Amino acid sequence: MALREIVLWPDARLSTVCAPVSEITDDIRHLVVDMFETMYDAPGRGLAAPQVGELIRLFVMDATWKEGEKSPLAMINPEVVSVSEEVCEIEEACLSIPGVSAHVTRPTRIEMRWKDLDGEIQTRAFEGVDARIIQHEFDHLEGLVHFDRLDPKSRSLLEEAYL
């Protein structure tokens, strides 16, 4: 299909809570194809709709493609069902904030509910890299970037490095 331009922080669209997808149309399916193409080209492991300027609750991800086997997943109107109490801190990067990564603490396990491209409701638990990617992309749908997960001093230092 087509590569989309990735929106760069501090663009206001990245701070906007996204609207639910009301219907899974051919336009939504084409957007998903474009988002995967853009994500793989970037190269990233996840991409949320607001990162390509679409303020809707949709993201795509593929945690394994860089190791050789693709496992693409699109989540439409995702909801967090539960998260683990156990957390870990891992360095995260973002396609919308190129060149700057941050150590972010997140739950190690998450259970999600979402619609797939056929409109079917899916529920599944994720852990490891998958859980990390999902939480990062879900944050984008809530108008958050990984800088928003940092203490004020760390955030300020990274913002200065980026801006």
Rosetta blueprint (number, residue, H / E / L):
1 M L
2 A L
3 L L
4 R L
5 E L
6 I L
7 V L
8 L L
9 W L
10 P L
11 D L
12 A H
13 R H
14 L H
15 S H
16 T L
17 V L
18 C L
19 A E
20 P L
21 V L
22 S L
23 E L
24 I L
25 T L
26 D H
27 D H
28 I H
29 R H
30 H H
31 L H
32 V H
33 V H
34 D H
35 M H
36 F H
37 E H
38 T H
39 M H
40 Y H
41 D H
42 A L
43 P L
44 G L
45 R L
46 G E
47 L E
48 A E
49 A H
50 P H
51 Q H
52 V H
53 G L
54 E L
55 L L
56 I E
57 R L
58 L E
59 F E
60 V E
61 M E
62 D L
63 A L
64 T L
65 W H
66 K H
67 E H
68 G L
69 E L
70 K L
71 S L
72 P L
73 L E
74 A E
75 M E
76 I E
77 N E
78 P E
79 E E
80 V E
81 V E
82 S E
83 V E
84 S L
85 E L
86 E L
87 V E
88 C E
89 E E
90 I E
91 E E
92 E E
93 A L
94 C L
95 L L
96 S L
97 I L
98 P L
99 G L
100 V L
101 S L
102 A E
103 H E
104 V E
105 T E
106 R E
107 P E
108 T L
109 R E
110 I E
111 E E
112 M E
113 R E
114 W E
115 K E
116 D L
117 L L
118 D L
119 G L
120 E L
121 I E
122 Q E
123 T E
124 R E
125 A E
126 F E
127 E E
128 G H
129 V H
130 D H
131 A H
132 R H
133 I H
134 I H
135 Q H
136 H H
137 E H
138 F H
139 D H
140 H H
141 L H
142 E L
143 G L
144 L L
145 V L
146 H H
147 F H
148 D H
149 R H
150 L L
151 D L
152 P H
153 K H
154 S H
155 R H
156 S H
157 L H
158 L H
159 E H
160 E H
161 A H
162 Y H
163 L L
